[in-house]
Amino acid sequence: MGNSGHHNLYYEHLILEFDYRIDRSMNTITCDGVISFRNIHQGFKINSLHLMVMFLDSNRVVLDTRDFFLPNADSWGKPPFKKTFTYKANYKEIAFGYSARY
């Protein structure tokens, strides 16, 4: 990973659009973006969106995971998120998993 960049990650039910910034002096990575919902009925109230962030090495082996939740999202909207995580030099890729309660 470079020190900063932009990602659009497409999953079955959502799209994550975010910028990332790595602060190597503080050993942190910040992801700042929005979530768009797709392939679900529009207008659903999403009571809790659980996102799991996975940090992978160059062989795509998961080295670490972090969880966070976005409460009370709306499938019409694009809920924002901004999270900062501990960063390690051997992290080469980032991936997400998710689950939601309607």
Secondary structure, 3 states (H helix, E strand, C coil): CCCEEEEEEECCCEEEEEEEEEECCCCEEEEEEEEEECCCCCCCEEEEEEEEEEEECCCCCEEEEEEEEEEEEECCCCCEEEEEEECCCCCCEEEEEEEEEC
